Amino acid sequence: MQTATVTRTSKETDITVTILPEDGKREISTGIGFFDHMLTALTVHSQIPMQIHAKGDTFVDAHHTVEDTGIVLGQALAKSLGDKSGIVRYGSAYIPMDESLAFCCMDICNRPFLVFNADFTNPMIGQYDSCLTEEFMRAFAFNAGLTLHCNVLYGKNDHHKTEALYKAVAHACAASVHPDDVVQRCHEIVLVLQL
């Protein structure tokens, strides 16, 4: 991974995402408290330091800010990974959060697709619309070039279900972007043979 910054400005939002694999400094600010909480979980559990600054028309609702953040974060991840060579590519994770259990499986393959299975009881979690989790995941997957399967297997508390899902995505991402040691050893062998 390499440092990457993407900025996107529209009539509804102004968002900048920077991925800093060497720095380790994390900053999250979207103006939506619960979404900040989820993005903090994403950066911590993926072990990918991110700075995400978003301003949006939250006086309308959180939709544009959440979806557009997914777009920009996906583009920043794709830019950071370059041609995606030398990474494991696949990752998956089960994450429990109290009574809830979420599962994510990811393929960094440049074939964007989202499968999303989660039912939420309440329309809102703080200022965050429960339905926006799917919108964020879709925007993130399609702009990062991921095949992404997100499933909440069971749970009762919508906060717990959503947080388990973001953390499952984070852990799957951490596994996917990890350097593939087998590929690295093959490159080293080729270099030795060329000498």
N, C-alpha and C positions, 0 to 999 in steps of 0.2 A: 504494500500500500504506500501511496505517496500523499503528500499534502494536497488538498484540493479545495477550492472555494467556488461556489456557485451563488449568484444573486439573481433573483427574479422579481420584477416589479410589474404589477398590473393595476387596474383601477381599484381592485379590492385589497391587495396585499403588497407588502414590500418585505422580502425574505432573503436573508443571507445565511448560508450554511457553509462552515469550514470544517473539514476533517483534518485533524492534526495527529497522525499516528506516532510522531516522535515527541510531541510536546506534552501530551497528557492533560492539558488544561481544558476543562469542561465548562461551558456556559450555556444556559438554556433560558430563553425569555420569549414567550409568545403572547403574554397577556391573558392566558387561559390557565388557571392554576392547576387543574387536574391534568391537562395536556402537558404542562411543564413537568409534572410528576412522572408521567408516562415516558416522555422523552429523556428524562434523567435516568430512569430505569433502563431505557434502551441503550444509552451511551455507556453506562456503568457495566451492564451485564454483557454487552457485545465486546467490551474492552476496546472500543473504537472511540477515542476522544473526539468530541464534536462541540462546535460552537454554533448554536442555532439562535438567530435573532429574527423575530417575526413581528410585524405590525400589520394588523388587518382590521377589517370593518366588523369588529366584534360587537358594535352597537346593533348590528343586524342580527348576527348569531355567529357561532364559531366555525361554520362550515368552510368558508373560503380560506380561513387561516389554517385549519387542520389539513384540508386537502392540498393546498398549495405548499405547505411545509413538507408533506409527503412527496410531492413532485420534486422540490428542490433537494431534499435529502437523498432521494433516489438518484438524481443526476450527480450529486456530489460523490456518492458512493461509487457510481459507475466511473466517474472521472478519476477517483482515487485508485481504483483497481486497474486502470489502463486497459490493456488487452486481456486481462484476467488470466494470463498464463502463470503457471506455478502455484496456483491455489488449490486447495482440496476440492472446492466447488460445491460439494454437498454438505448439508448440516441438518440436524434435527434435534429437538429437545422437548421433553415433557417438563412442565413447571407446575408444581402445586402452590396454591395460595390459600391457606386455611381449607375451607370446604370445596374449593374450586380446583379444577385440573385443566390445563391447556396444553396443546401439542402443536408444534410447528415443524414443518419440513420444508427445506429450501434448496433450490438448485440455481446457482449463478451461471446462467447459460445463454443469455441474450434471447431467450424465448419467453417473453413476459406472459404470465398467467396468474390468476388468483383463484383459489378455492377458499371460501370463507364460510365456516359453519359456527355460528354463535348466536344464542338467543339471550336477549336482555329484557329484564322485567320492567325497569324504570326508563323513562325517556331521557332523563338527565342524570349526570354525575357531576355535581357542582354546576359549573357553567359549560360543561362538555356534554354534547348530545351523544347518547350511547351509540346511535347509528353511525357516528363519524369514525369509529374504529375501522369499520370496513372500508370507508372512503379513504382513510389514511393508508391502509395496507394496500389497496388497489393502486393508489397514486405512487406509493413507494416502490411496489413490485414492478409496475410498468415502466417507470423511469430509471430504475436500477438494472433492468433486464433480468428479473428474477422469475422463476416459477416458484410460487409461494402458496403453501397449503397451511391455513390457520384454522384450528378447531378448538372450541371450548367443549370438553367432553362432558363436564357437569359442573354445577355450582349453583349457589343461590344469591350471593351478594354480587351485584354488578361491578362494584369497585374491584373486588377480588378477581372476578372473571376477566375483566379488562386488563388488570395489571399482570395476571398470570400469562395472558396472551402476548402482551408487549415483551415480557421477559422471555417467553419461549422464542419469539422472533429474534430477540437479542442473542440468546445462546446459540440458536441455529446459525445466525450470521457469524458469530465468533468462530464456530467450527468451519463454516464455508470459506471464509477469507484467510484462514490459517495457511501458511506456506505448506505445500505438498512436499514432504521430505523425499519421497520416491522420485518425483520429477527433478528435484534439486540434485539428487545423487546421479541421475541420468545425465544431466547437464555437465556435472563435474567429470563424469567418465568420458563424455564426448570431448571435453576440453583436454583431458589427459591424452586421449588417443590422437588428437590433432597435433600434439607436441611431438 
